């Protein structure tokens, strides 16, 4: 595989978090935290009709991730796991995804809530969250199932550790 895949940011995500240590690890732990997306001017027209949605899927770059590890200790566990079985930021392509609440679109600025990104995060894409288009029925959550069911977690702000 030698062909390059190139992404260009469509905007910048602004949040109150200046570093990864202060940043919540998932949107659920960032309830009501406000942020803004500052769209680059050439992409503002793409925001047309977005205001009717309550939630957005944001795809972004983990721009502060310096390397990747194929095995990590995720925030819910002390057992090393394969990076693809986690939502850890130390990924081969440093891509992140979060579902946030949309408050409003005001020109080139998209106001959002439940932000779990560091200030200055490059935004790669926005998609409306549509529950009816997502899988329904029984969903298996692998090793996370027992961890989530018990409500146990080390913290809501602990960075993942590579092993």
N, C-alpha and C positions, 0 to 999 in steps of 0.2 A: 504494500500500500504506500505509494509515494505521492499521490495527489493531495494537495493542500486543501484544507477547508478553512475558509477565512470568514470570520464574523466581524461586523462593524457595529459598535454600540449605536442604539437609536435614541438613547437618553442616559441621564445620570440619576441614580436614586439618592435622595437626600434623607438622612435620618439623624436622630440625636446621638448615635453611637459612633464615637471616633476611633474605636479599636475593637478587635474581636473579643477581648476579655469582658467588655461591658455589653456586648451584643447578645440578645436572647438567641437560643439555639433553634427555635422553630416559631412560626407565627402564633401558635397556641400560647406560648409563653410571652408573647409580646402584645397581649390583648390591649387594645385601645392606643397603642403607641403610634403616634402620627408621623407620617413621612410624606415626601413629595417626589414625584418623578418630573424632572426637567427634560422635556423632549427636545432633541435637536431640531432645528427649524425645518429641515427637509422632510421630517417625519410627522409633523403636527397634523397634517390633513388626515393621516391614518387614525386619528382619535375620533373622527366623526362617528356618531352613533354609539360610542362607548358608554356614555352616561346612563344608559338604561340598565346596565348590569350592576349587581351588588358586589360581586367578587371578581378578581382578576388573577390569572396565573401569570406570574412574572418569571421569565428566564433571564438569568444574569450570570456574570462572571465572578467567581471568587477571586477577585483581583489581588488580594493579599496572600493567597495561598502560594507558597514559594516552590513547592514540590508536591509529589504525590506518594502515597503509600498504598500498596495493595492489601495490607492488613492494618486495621485500626482498632483502637479501643473506643467504641462509641459512648456517648454520654450516659446511656442507660445501663451500661454493662462494663465489667472489668475483663471480660473474655475477648481476646482478639477476634475480630470478624473480618470477612472479606469486604473491601470497600464498597463493592456493588450491592452488598446486603445491608448497607447503612446509608445515611444521608450526610455522611462526613464531607467536609469541604476539601479534604486532601485527595482530590480525584485526578485521574490522568488528563482530563480536559477542563478541570476547574469550573464546571457548570453547576449553577444552583437553580433551584425552583422553589417558589413560595406562592401560596394562595393568600392574597390580601383582600381586605375590604375596600371597595371604591367609595369614596365620599363624594367627589365631584371632579369634573374636568373644567378647568378655567384657562382657556387658551392653550399655551404650550405646557401648562402645569397640571399634572394629575395628582390629586390629593388622595392619599391612601391611609389605611390604618392596619395595625397588626404587623408592623414591619420588623423583620429580623435580619436586616442587612446593615453592614457598616456604611457610614456616610461616604459618598463618592463611588458607590458600586456601579459599574457599567451595566446598563440594561440592554439585553440583546433582543427581547421580544416580549410582547404582551398578548395574552389570549383571554377571551372572556371565559369565566368558569361557568359551565352549564351542567348542573347535576344530572340531568336526563341523558347526557351524552357519556357519562362515566359508567363504569361497571356497576351493576347492582347484584343483589344476592349475597351469598356468603363470600367474604373476602378473607383470605389467609394472610397473616402478617408475620409469618416465620418466627424467628427467635424473639422478635419484639412483642408478640402476642401476650406472653406471660408477664413481661416487664410492664407493658402498658396497662394490663388488666389490674395489676396490683397497685397501680398509681405510684410505684416507687421510681424515683429518679435521684441521681446524685445531686443535681442542681439544674436550674434552667439556663445557666450561662456558662457551663463548662465546655471549653473547646475539646474536640476529639483529639485523641492522642494516637500517633502512629506507633507501630510496634516494630 
